[in-house]
Amino acid sequence: MEIRTLSFPADSPPPLPVIVAAKLAGLALPIDTSLPPNSAPTLLFSDGHKLQGPYVLLRYIARVASLPNFYGQNAYESGQIDEWLEYAPVFLLGPAFENACKYVDDFLQSRTFLVGYCFSIADVAIWSTLAGSGQRWESLRKSTKYQNLARWFNSILAEYNDALNEVTTLYVGKRGSGKPIASKLKEQQGANNQSKSSYEIDLPEAEVGKVRLRFAPEPSGYLHIGHAKAALLNQYFAQRYQGVVIVRFDDTNPAKESNEFVENLLKDIETLGIKYVAVTYTSDYFPQMMEMAENLIRQGKAYIDDTPREQMQKERMDGIESRCRNNSVEENLKLWKEMIAGSERGLQCCLRGKLDMQDPNKSLRDPVYYRCNPIPHHRIGSKYKIYPTYDFACPFVDAIEGITHALRSSEYHDRNAQYHRIQMDMGLRKVHLYEFSRLNMVYTLLSKRKLLWFVEKGKVDGWDDARFPTVQGIIRRGLKVEALIQFILEQGASKNLNLMEWDKLWTINKKIIDPVCPRHTAVIEEGRVLITLTNGPEKPFARIIPRHKKYEGAGDKCTTFTRRIWIDKADAESISADEEITLMDWGNAIVKQIEKDHDGNITQLSGMLHLEGSVKTTKLKLTWLPETSDLVNLTLVDFDYLITKKKLEEGEDFLDALNPCTKRETAAIGDSNMRNLQRGEVLQLERKGYFRCDVPFIRPSKPIVLYAIPDGRQQTSLK
């Protein structure tokens, strides 16, 4: 069965690792670029069979190649190679690129190859991904920032110079953005468009080097996962068009805003790796906006209205003009001064734009531009008694600050016409609007008003609570920033509304933490059972073993071996008399006797070590802890969603869907090495899952607090 063609879409980056591996293996790969957009790379065989997916193809080539150990010299090394193939796409995630470089650089500190002692497709995958990133990697390779990674890259290039240069010359275009393009191939095919990832959608009338974007959160809460999407998309388009991003705080509502929120929003923006050129505030422009408002009054494009709010809303819905709409300019200016002074009369009024009360788009029916608000502002105190609405301030400041493209979620779609009409009435240049779909997560509230309710009612510990969808909350839960970035960029700038599952995000996270996080052992406190090993060591002894068997960078730990050991109650209940079990990191043992109390609860077990036994023959592989005074106390904390409905329907009260049990704490004991855990460190408790250290060891009487990290499997409700 011969390979007939390697096929991939003409507008997608070529599967460079597959092409490189085939070249090195001496396999001919006729190229076909007729696949439809977004199709997976495909190998078509002479008998009509197909294989799809870049790493499926890479593994196939490795298996049929004559190169020694190209897919590892044993099953274990093949597994290690598979882990690297899963990791390779992290390099494609924009902001995660340098984090990935650092991780591999650290890994290669004392290694020649990624797996074992031979060149393999793991090396091909990472090398090709770096080479395909173009100038982004080239600039780093020439620096001294990642010396181990550069050494490894250069040694492979030197060893296979002719073949690699031939492939990269044909398929890799060096561009400032660092995005791989099959430039030579496209020239041969006469293609004019550059390669695009799924999220590469063009901004209207964007010019390279002239794009200026803004991320404009309101400082009325912490940054949540929905805001993170907006921030990362702004950065993505700025990088793509070699433009800039500014951070602007939309601080026009003093009743909700504070310096605490400003400080934490900046902290979260830094956490996401957003690069911005300036921080501004809408309040910086209050004088100019008041001047603009007065000019609109003088031009007859705005008027003062004292209609009660509920009546005004009804009139707007029904297309009924306000009785104040045709007041004279003089009367409007007089009432405007009353509003500025915050007088009793002024507090009854608002400023409205005179647009079109009959327009089918109700956002154009004389929207409110200014309201009175006597509450002091968190930055400028009590200087002003009136504040602009978002509808008025946003188009003004966007134009004044030179923003070329304003990214807004599609919930604002009906107000786009209003945005442009207000800019036109103001006599300001037009700012392009670009919509993207709002990020909605199952079982999740993203309204800051609703999140504030949980904080104020003491239902959570604060805005950084691990049950919250805030950036600080999900990172405290154990999410890596790289996973969040990958999750959001995979969705891209699509305008399609979607309801996303948390499981997908946590699955991405697991792939990032599992290859590197250290392994430790814990036993649940309740009902824990002692096993006495009659032929166990007379005196305890210790061994130094890796904290992660596949990643040296995790360091070592000290494991103590004793005659009496602790196991979990659930494990004890699964053992039968005379059954041979495996004690992980030790060997086999045979359980001879099971003792129970009058209620049928197991109180202790006894048995004997059988270290010559084969671990392949045992059904139970159990974690255990030595009976020593060095064990540490743990509190394992698991969380559930704050609400019980996947999605709240329009008008549905979230208070009717509150989850009564969202946090569960379980007491446990852990190995003595956990005394060295640092706050924020991620670990795996073997056979129990992944955890993040929230409270490290302080003293023996105070437990180490570990937060359970979801791994992408469907959660069950806490009981």
N, C-alpha and C positions, 0 to 999 in steps of 0.2 A: 504494500500500500504506500504509494508515493504522494508527496505533497504537491498538489496542483498549483495552488495560489495562497498567498497571504492577502486577505482583504481587510480594508478599513475605510471609513468615510474620508472623502477628499478634504472636508473642512474640519477634520479632527487631527490632533497631533498623532503622528505614526507611533505604533507600539515599539519604541526604540529598544527596550530590553530584549524583545523577541528577535528583532532584526540583528542586534549585536550578537546574541547567543547563536543564532543560525550561522552568521558569518564566521564566528570563531570555531563552530563545529563543522564548517565546510559544507553546510546544507544550502542548496539553491532554493531561494524563496521568490518566485515570480510575484510581483506586486500588482494588486488590483484595487483601485480606489473608487469603485462604483457603488459601494454600500451606501444605504440611505443615512442621513444625519443621525447621530447618537447611537449608531449600531456598534456592537462590541467587535473588536478585531477577531477575525475568523480564519482558521486554516481549513481549506477545502482539499479533500484527498481524492485520489484518482478513482476510488470506488463510490464517490458521492457522499461519503461521511464527512462530518464537520466537527470541529472543536472551536469553542468560543471563549473569549476572555483573555486578557493579556498574560495573566500569570498561569492560567491553564495551559496556554500555548508554550509559555516558557518552561514549564515542568515537562511538557511532552518533548520539547527539543532536548532538554537535559537528559531525558531517559533514552533517547535514540542516538545521542551523540557518542562519539568514541573517546571524548575527553575523559580522563580518569576522575572519578569522584565529583563529577559536575553537579550531581544532585546528592552529594554526601556519600560517605563510605559505609554508612549503616542507617538504620531507621531513625535513630536518635538525631544524627546530623541532618537527615532529611527534614525532621520536625523543626530543627533550629532554622533551617533554610526557609521553611514555610513561614516561620515567625517574621523573618526579614522581608519576605515578599508581602506580608500583610502590612509591615511598617513602611515600606517604600513610598506609598502614596502620600504620606505626611509631608514629604518634600514639596508637594504640589499645592500646598495650602497657603500660599502667600505669606502672611505674618508668621506661620509656624516653621518657615523654611530654616531660619537660623537656629531655632530650638532643636530641629532635627539634626542640623550640622553638628551642634554641640554634643548631642547625645551620641552620635556615631563617632565623633572625634574622641570622646572619653572612652568609648568602648574599644577603640583601636589603639589605645595607649601602649599596650604590650602585645599587640597582635599584628600579623601580616595579612591575614584574611579574616573575613567575618565569621566563618564557620570552620572549625578544625584547622588543618594545616594545608588545605588545598584550595585553589581557585574554584569557585562554584557559582551557580546562578544567583546566589545571594549577592555576591560581589557584582555580578552583571546588572542586577536590578538596581542597586543603589548607584553604581557608577553611571549607568545610562541615564538615570533620573537626574543626577547632578549635571552630566554633560548636556542633557536636553534643556536644562534651565538657562543655558546661554550665559549672558554677561553677568547675571546675578552670581553664579558660581565662579565664573572666571575672575571676578574682582576679589572674591574671598580667597580663591586658590593662590593668588599672587601675594596676598597679605600673610601675616604670621598668626592670624587669629585662630585657625584650626589646623595646626601643623600636622597632627597625626592623620587627619582626614586627607589633607593635601598630599602627604607622603604616600599614603595608600593609593590615592587616585593616580598620582604620577607614576607609581611603580607599575600599575596595571597598564597605563598608557604606553609606558616604555616597553613592556613585555609584548604587547599586542599592537604595536604602533601602526603598522600598515593597515590592518583590518579595521581598527577603531577610527583612524583618520578617514578612511574611505567612507565608512558609515556616517560619521558625524558631518563630513563635508556635504554629503548628499541630503541628509535629513534634518540637520540642525541649523537654524538661522540664529545668529547672535543679534539680539535686540535689547534695547535698554531696559525693557520691562521684565526681561528674563523669561518670557513665555516661549516654549518650544514651538517652532513652526517647521513644516517640511518644505522649506523654501525652494530648493532645487527641484524637488519632485513636482511642486506646484507650477514652477516655471515650465517644466516639460509638458504639464497638462493644460497650461494656459489659464490656470485659476488666478483670480484677482483678489479674492477675499482671504484675509489672514485666518489662521486657525483659531477656533473659539472653544473654550470650555462651555459647559452647559449654562453657566451664569454670565457669559460674556455677551451682554446685550448693549447695543450702542446707546449712548446719550445723544439726544437730538442736537444737531449743529455743534457738537463738541470739537474743539481744536486742540491738538496736542500742545501742551505747554501753557494753555490759557484757561484751563478749567479751574474754577474756584468753588468749592463746596462748603457747606456748613452742617455741623451736627448740633442741633439746638434743643437740648432737653430743658424741661421746666424744673427748677430746683425745689420740687415739692415731694421728693421721695428719693430712694436709691435707684440706681440703674438696674433694670430687670432685663430678662432675656430678649424681650421684644425690642427694647432700646438698643441692645447689643447688636441686633441685626442691622438696625439703621446705621449705627456707628461703623460697623465693619463694611457695609456696602459703600458708605461715603469714602472710607479709606481705599477700598478696592478700586473705585472709579478714579480717585485721585491718582493712585499709582498707575493705573492703566493709561491715563491721559497725561501723565507727568504734571499733574496739577497740585493743588494744595487743599487742605481742610482747615477750617477754623472751628473752634468750639465756642458756641454762643449760648449763654444762659438766658432763656426766655422768662425773665423775672418780672412779669406784669401783674402778678396776683399776690400781694403781700400777705394775704390771709393764710396762704398755704406754704409759703416759702421760708427758707432759713439758710444761714451760713453752714449749718451742719450738712445739709443736703448738697450744697455747692462743693464742700470739701470732699464728701464721699463720692459724688459724681466724678470729680477729677481723679480720685483714687481709682475708681472703676474703669475710667477711660484709659488710664495708664496700665491697669491690669490687662486690658484687652489689646494693648500694644498699639493704640491709635496714635499716629504721629500728626500733630497739628502745629500750625505756625503761629496761632494767637488764640487767646481767650478773651471774648468780649461779652458784654451784657446788653440786653435790650434796654435796660435802664440807662445805659450810657447815652442813649439817643432820645430820652424823654423831652429835652428842650426843643429839638428839631421836630419831633412828632407833634408837640403842642402847637408849634408854629405852622406845621402843615395842616393840622386840624382847623386852625383859625383861617388859613387861606381857603380851605374847602368851604367853610361857612361863607366867607366873603364872595366866593364864586357861585354860591347857590348850590353846591354839590353836597352839602351836609346841613343838618338842622338839629336843634335841641328839641327833645321830646320828653314830656312829663307824664305820658300815658303809663298807668300802672303795668307792672311787668306781665302779669297773666293776661291782661287785656291786649297788650302789645303782641304777645305770642299768638293769641287767637287771630288778631287782625292780620298778622303776617301769613298765617296758614290760610286765611280766607281771601287774601289779596285786597284787604281794605286799607285805604290810605289813612294815616293818622291825621287827626284834626290839627296837629302842629306842623304838618308837612309844608304848608304854604305860608308859615310865619315869615315876617320880613327879616332881612339880614340883620337889621338893627336889633330886633327883638332876640334873635338867636345869639348875637354877640353879647348882649346884656346877660342872658341866661348862662352863656358860656363862662363869663366872669364870675357868676354866682357859683358855678360848678368848681372853678379853679379855687375859689375861696373856701369851698366846703361849707357854705352857708346852709341854713335850713331849707331855703328854696332850692339851692343848688343840689342838695342831696336827693331831691325829688326827680331830678332830670338825668338824662343821658344824651350823648351825641350819636346821631344816626346818619349814615350815608344816604344820600338821595339817589338811589339807583333805579329800580323798576319794580313796583309793587305788583305788576301783572305777570312778571316773568314766570314761566313754568318751573324754573329752577328757583326754589324758595330761598336759597342762600343769597340771591340777588335782591330780595325784597327788603330793601333798606336795613342792612345789618347795623348792629350797634358798634360804634367806633370807640367810645369812651364811657366809663362809668365812674361815679364817685365811690371812693373807698377811704375812710379816715384812718384805717389801720396803718401803723408805721411800717415802712419798707425795711427789709433786713440789711440793705446796703446804704440807703440814703435817708433813713429815718422818716421824719414827718414833713419833709419838704413839700411833698405833693399830696393833694387830696383827691386827685383824679388819676386813673390809670387806663392805658389803651387796652383794647381787647386783642386777642391773638389775631383775629381777622384783619385788624388795622395795622398792628405792629409788624407782623411777619412780612408782608409784601414790601413795606417801607424799608425795614432794616436790610432785607435781602438785597434790595436794589442799591441802597446806600453803601453797603459793605462790598459791593462788586461781585456778589454771588452770581455765577453763570448758570448753575443748575441747582435747584432745590429738590432734594429727594423727600418724598412724603409717602406715607402708607396709603393704600387705596381707600381707606375709610374717608379720606378727604376728597375723594373724586368729585363729588357734587359741588365742592367749594372751589374747584380750580378756576371756574369761570369768574367767580367772585374775586379771587386773588388777582387775576389779570385785569379785571375791570377797575379794581381799586388802584392798581399801579398806573393804569391809563389815566384815571381821574387825577391822580397825584402828579402826572406829567413825568413819571420816572420810566427808566428803560425796562424792557420786559425781561423777566427772569424765567428761564425754562423750568418747567416742572417735570419731574420724573416720578412715576408711581411704582411702588413695589408692594407685594402682598404683606399684610400684617402677620406677624408670627403668632399663631395661637397654639397653645399646648393643651392636651387633654387634662382634665381634673385640675385646671390651673386658672387662677384669677390674676390678670395683669393690670387691672384698674388700680391706680395708686390710692384712690379713695377707699376702695375695698381692702387693700393691703394695710392702709393706715388703721382701719377698724380693728384688724387683728392685733396690731401693735398697741393701740390705745386700750383695748380690752384685756390685754395681758394674755391673749391666746397663743402668742409666740414670744420669744425672748428678745426680739428686736428686728430691725430691717435685715440683719445678717443671719437670721434664723435659718437653719438648714432645711426647713420646710418651705421657705420662701423662694419664688422664682427670680429673686434679685441675683445679680452677678456675685455679690458677696455671699449670699445664701447658698447657691449651688456650688461655689468653690469650697465653702465650709463643709458642704456635704461630701466633697471629695472629687469634684469635677476638675479636670485639667483644662486650662485655657485653650490648649491646642485642640482639644475635643470640641469645645464650644465653637471655635473658629471653623473647624472642618464641617461641623453640623450646619452652621449657618451658610457658609459658602457653597455647600452642596445644594442648598435650596436655590441659591442664586437670587437674581433680581426679578424673578417671575412675578407677574401680576395676578396669578391664580391664587385664590384663597384656599388655604389648607389648614387642617387641624392635625398637628404633629404629635406623634407618640414620644413620650420620654424614653421609652425603651431603646429607640434608635440612637439617641444621644449617649445613653449610658453604655451601649454596645461599642460605640466609637471610643469612649473613655476607657473601657476595659482593654481594648487593643493597645492603648498607649501605656497604661500602668502595669499590665500583667508582665511584659517582658523585663521590667526593671525593679518592681517593688519587692522588698524583702519579705521572707516568709517567717512567721512566728506561730506559736502554739498557744491555744487557750482551752480551758475546760470549764464548762458551765458549773457554777457553784451549786445550784440546787440539785441534790441527789447524786452528786459525784461519787464515784465508787473506787475503792482501792483494789489493786491487784497485787498480791504477794507472789513474787517469783522465787520459788524455793531454791533454785540454783542460781539466783541472781548474784550480783557482786556483794561480797562481804562488806566492803567499804565503797562509798560512792566514788566514782571517777568521772572525769570530764574529757570531752573531745571538742576541738574547734572544727566547726563545719560551716559551709557557705550559707549565708542568709538567702541566697537564690542560686540554685544549682546551675542555672544557665546564664547568669549574669554576675561576673566577678565584681563589678562596680558596686554591688549591694553590700559587699564586705562579708565579714564572718560573724558567727555567734558561738557562744559556749553552751554546749548541751551536757547536762549532768545525767549520769546513769545510776540508778539505785535499785535496790531489791523490791521496794514498794513504790508503785506508780499510780497516778490518778488517771481515770478515764471518764468520759461523759456517761451519764445515766443512760441515755438513749443507746450508746454503743454497748454498754454492759447488758442491756435488755435484748440485744440482737445476737448475743453469744450463746452457743449451746455447750453443754458439758462435753469435754474431750475434743472440742473444736480447735483446730490450729488457726491462729490469726497472725497478722503481720503488724508489728509495732513499728511505725514509720521512723526512719533514720536509725533503727536498731537491728531488727531482724524478726524472725518468727518466734512464737511462743504457743504452747498448748495449754488451754484452760482446763484444769482438772476438776475444780470444785466451784459451785455457785451457791452462796449462802444468802438466804432471804429472811426477812422478819415475818411476824405473824400476819401482816397485811399483804404479804407477797412481794414487798419491795426488796430489790437486791441490795445487800449491805456490804458484801465484799466477795472477791474472787480470789482463787489461788491457782497457780499453774507453774509451769517451768519453761525456761528459755529453750528454744530449739533452733539455734542460730544457723545450723546447717540446712534447715528447711528452705524450700524454694518459695519466694514471694509469688510466683506464678500460680501456685496451687491453692492459695488462700482466697476466700471470698471477702473477708473483712481486712481492710488496711486502716488501722486506727491511729489517731493522734493521742498523745499521752504526755503527762508531766511528771517529773520526779517528786517524790515526797521529801521536800526540803523546805527550809524556812526562808529561802531566797525568792520564792514565788511572789508575784505582785498581784494586787487586787485590781480588777478591771470592772468598768461599767460599759457594757455594749449597748449602744443606742440605735434603735431602728425607727424609721419614720414612715408615715403614710401621707397621702394627699390631704389637703385641708378641706376639700369638698368631695362629695360622693358621686357627683354627676360628671360625665366626660365633658359635656358642653352645656352651659346655661343658655336657655332660649331667651329671645328678646322679651324683656319685661319680667323675667323670672328672678326672684329674690334669692341672692346667694345665701342668706341666713336660713333659708329652708333646706339647704343642701349641705350644711356644715357636717363635717366628719367628727363624731364624738370622741374618737380615739386616734390621734395622729402621732403619738410618740410612745415608745415602749423601751424600758430599760431592763437589761438582764445582767445580773451579777455573775462574774466569772473570775477565774484565776489565770494568770499568764506566766510565760517563761521569764526568767530573771533578766534576760537581755532587753526586755521592753522598758526597763528603767532608763534606757538611753534614747528612747523615742523623743523626737522634737515635735512641738506643735505644728500641725500641718503636714507631717510626714504620712505618706500612704504606705500601707502594708497589707499583706494577706495573712489572715488567720487560717491556717491550713484546714480545709474541709468545712470552713465556716464562711468564707467570703472575704471581700476587700473592705478595708476600714481606713479612716483618716483619724489621726490623733488630734483630738480637740483640746484635751487637758493632759499634759505630760505628767510624769512621775514627780511628785513634790515630797511626799513622805509616806511611809507604809500605811498609815491610817486613811489616807486620801486616795481613792481609786484613780487609776488612769482612765480617762474617758475616750472611748473610741466610737466614732460615727460610722455606721454601716453604709457602704457605697453600693448602690444598685449596679448590677452587672448586665442589665439589658434583658433579663428574663422577666416575664410578667409577674408583677408583684401581687401578693395577696393582702387583704386588709388585716391590720393588726387586731388581735383579740384582747 
